[in-house]
Amino acid sequence: MAEARSRTAAQRAEFRAWVRRHHPDAGGDPDEFAAGLRRYRAARRRRAGSAVVVVKRRRWPISLLYRWRERRLRARDLR
């Protein structure tokens, strides 16, 4: 995610223009388009490195129960 933000607006615009020129729905060659996407994705992987950041977050209904329990325990300790 951080890598995507480090690209400049000009680089993003250049890639979008390339996609518009070579996309099969716009009359481009499907094989050339697929090869170009493979090259682009491989270059992104090289730039980003192999580190993957996983963020674990609580989901909505369960988080309410956790918060309720934490508050109850704190309130019990205050008594």
PyMOL commands that set and color helices and strands:
alter all, ss='L'
color gray80, all
select helices_A, chain A and resi 2-6+9-22+24-26+30-48+60-78
alter helices_A, ss='H'
color red, helices_A
deselect
rebuild
show_as cartoon
